[in-house]
Amino acid sequence: MSLHSAPRRADGEPDDFDDDVEPVEAPDDPGELDPGTRRLLLKLLNGPYVRAEEHAKLWAALERNEPVVRSRLADLYLELVIDRDSGVAFVRNLAVDDAPKVVRRQPLTLLDTVLVLYLRRLLLAGQGRGGRVFVGRDEIEDQLRGFLASDSTDKKAQEAKVARSIAKMTDNSILLRAEVDDRWEISPVLRLVFGAEEVATVTADLERMAAE
């Protein structure tokens, strides 16, 4: 399994694509799109996703100009993915043979993969009940412990590996920092990133490994 790589931004650093940023007016501008749609395209390209809850104006631009946005992205060999129920939109490489791969993918370690599957399972169960889904470090450690036992008996080394997996999920905006320390919201985009068939295949492989 692998994740779409997301550009990293330091905590507290302003997002150039936030809704409250004033549009730029350039003289002799040959562009055809309105500022809102331009900013939406830039946000989608910059990644990792647009969320209606956080980017109300960008989401409105998406609703208003979806065909144009899809067309412009397709020109760049990108597909627009929208989940209106979750209020999430992102781009992925167009599934065309020999097309350039615009969005880089980041390989996952075994521990990363176990964590992704666990978070996805929590997300699906929680969304079935409605509302946002949160997870704590202690829950993550409990879930990953079985895949660490045979790898190392050094507790600090195990904790470091868990911390690296959590950091990868936060860097790629799969885990969103909550107000409470060592607790995160699971991004609804995770439900869309991996298809059911891919998840089933990887899950079967992990179960086989655990049984050996």
C-alpha positions in Angstrom: 0.0 0.0 0.0 1.1 3.6 -0.5 -0.2 7.1 0.3 -0.4 10.2 -1.9 2.5 12.4 -0.7 1.3 15.6 0.8 3.3 18.8 1.0 4.4 19.5 4.6 3.4 22.7 6.3 4.6 23.7 9.8 2.0 24.0 12.6 0.6 27.5 12.7 1.9 28.5 9.3 -0.9 30.1 7.2 -2.3 28.2 4.3 -2.0 30.3 1.1 -5.2 28.7 -0.1 -7.4 29.4 3.0 -10.8 30.9 2.4 -9.9 34.2 4.1 -6.9 35.0 1.8 -7.7 37.9 -0.6 -7.6 37.1 -4.3 -4.7 38.4 -6.3 -5.4 40.8 -9.2 -2.6 40.8 -11.8 -2.5 43.4 -14.6 -2.8 42.0 -18.2 -3.9 38.6 -16.7 -4.6 36.2 -19.6 -6.3 33.7 -17.2 -9.9 32.7 -18.0 -11.0 31.4 -14.5 -12.4 33.4 -11.6 -10.1 33.8 -8.6 -12.1 31.3 -6.5 -11.8 28.5 -9.1 -8.1 29.3 -9.5 -7.5 29.1 -5.8 -9.5 25.8 -5.7 -7.4 24.2 -8.4 -4.2 25.3 -6.6 -5.4 23.9 -3.4 -6.3 20.6 -5.0 -2.9 20.4 -6.7 -1.1 21.4 -3.5 -3.0 18.8 -1.6 -3.8 16.8 0.3 -7.5 17.6 -0.1 -10.2 20.2 0.1 -12.7 19.8 3.0 -16.0 21.6 3.0 -15.9 22.1 6.7 -12.6 23.9 6.5 -12.7 25.5 3.1 -16.3 26.7 2.6 -15.5 29.2 -0.2 -13.3 26.8 -2.1 -16.0 24.1 -1.7 -18.6 26.6 -3.1 -16.3 27.2 -6.1 -16.1 23.4 -6.6 -19.9 23.1 -6.5 -20.2 26.0 -8.9 -17.6 25.0 -11.4 -17.1 21.3 -11.1 -17.1 20.5 -14.9 -14.5 23.2 -15.5 -12.3 22.0 -12.6 -12.6 18.4 -13.8 -11.6 19.4 -17.3 -8.6 21.5 -16.2 -7.4 18.6 -14.0 -7.8 16.1 -16.7 -5.6 18.2 -18.9 -2.9 17.5 -16.3 -3.7 13.7 -16.2 -5.5 14.1 -12.9 -8.8 12.8 -11.7 -11.0 14.7 -9.3 -12.5 12.6 -6.6 -15.5 14.0 -4.6 -17.3 12.6 -1.6 -20.2 14.9 -0.9 -21.4 13.0 2.1 -18.1 13.5 3.8 -17.4 16.9 2.2 -14.0 15.9 0.9 -12.4 16.4 -2.6 -8.9 15.4 -3.8 -7.0 14.5 -6.9 -5.3 11.3 -8.0 -3.5 10.2 -11.1 -5.7 9.5 -14.1 -6.1 5.8 -14.7 -4.7 5.9 -18.2 -2.0 3.6 -19.6 1.4 5.4 -20.0 0.0 8.6 -18.6 2.5 10.7 -16.5 2.2 10.1 -12.8 1.7 13.6 -11.4 0.8 12.7 -7.8 3.7 11.0 -6.1 2.9 8.1 -3.9 4.7 7.3 -0.6 5.3 3.6 0.2 4.1 2.3 3.5 6.0 0.1 5.9 4.2 -3.0 7.5 3.4 -0.9 10.6 2.1 2.0 8.5 -0.1 -0.4 6.6 -1.5 -2.0 9.8 -2.2 1.5 11.1 -3.9 2.7 7.9 -6.2 -0.3 7.9 -7.1 0.1 11.6 -7.8 3.8 11.1 -10.0 3.1 8.1 -11.9 0.5 10.0 -12.5 3.0 12.9 -13.6 5.6 10.4 -16.1 3.5 8.6 -17.6 2.3 11.9 -17.7 5.8 13.3 -19.2 7.4 10.2 -22.0 4.8 10.3 -23.0 6.3 13.6 -22.6 9.8 12.3 -20.2 12.5 13.4 -16.4 12.8 13.5 -14.1 10.0 14.5 -11.2 10.3 16.9 -8.4 8.0 18.1 -5.8 8.2 20.8 -2.2 7.2 21.0 -2.9 4.4 23.5 -5.5 2.8 21.1 -3.0 3.0 18.3 -0.2 1.4 20.4 -2.6 -1.4 21.5 -3.5 -2.1 17.9 0.1 -2.2 16.7 1.6 -4.1 19.6 1.1 -7.5 18.0 3.1 -6.5 15.0 5.9 -5.2 17.1 6.4 -8.1 19.5 8.4 -10.2 17.2 10.3 -7.3 15.8 11.9 -5.9 18.9 11.8 -6.3 22.7 13.2 -2.8 23.2 10.2 -0.8 24.4 11.8 2.6 23.4 12.5 1.3 19.9 8.9 0.1 19.6 7.6 3.4 20.8 9.8 5.2 18.2 8.4 3.1 15.4 4.8 3.8 16.4 5.7 7.5 16.6 7.1 7.4 13.1 4.0 5.8 11.7 1.8 8.3 13.5 4.0 11.2 12.2 3.6 9.8 8.6 -0.2 9.9 9.0 -0.2 13.4 10.4 2.2 14.6 7.7 -0.2 13.3 5.0 -3.3 14.7 6.8 -4.7 11.3 7.5 -4.6 12.1 11.2 -5.6 15.6 12.1 -4.4 17.0 15.5 -7.2 17.4 18.0 -7.3 19.9 20.9 -6.2 17.1 23.3 -2.6 15.9 23.3 -2.0 12.5 21.8 -5.4 12.4 20.2 -6.3 12.9 16.6 -9.3 13.1 14.3 -9.3 10.5 11.5 -9.7 12.4 8.2 -12.7 11.3 6.2 -10.6 11.2 3.0 -9.1 7.9 4.2 -12.3 6.1 3.2 -11.7 7.1 -0.4 -7.9 6.7 -0.7 -7.9 2.9 -0.7 -10.5 0.8 -2.5 -12.3 -2.1 -0.9 -10.5 -4.6 -3.2 -7.1 -3.3 -2.2 -8.0 -3.3 1.5 -9.3 -6.9 1.3 -6.1 -8.1 -0.4 -3.8 -6.4 2.1 -5.9 -7.5 5.0 -5.7 -11.1 3.9 -2.0 -10.9 3.6 -1.7 -9.5 7.1 -3.9 -12.1 8.6 -1.8 -14.8 6.9 1.4 -13.3 8.3 -0.1 -13.1 11.8 -1.1 -16.8 11.6 2.4 -17.9 10.6 
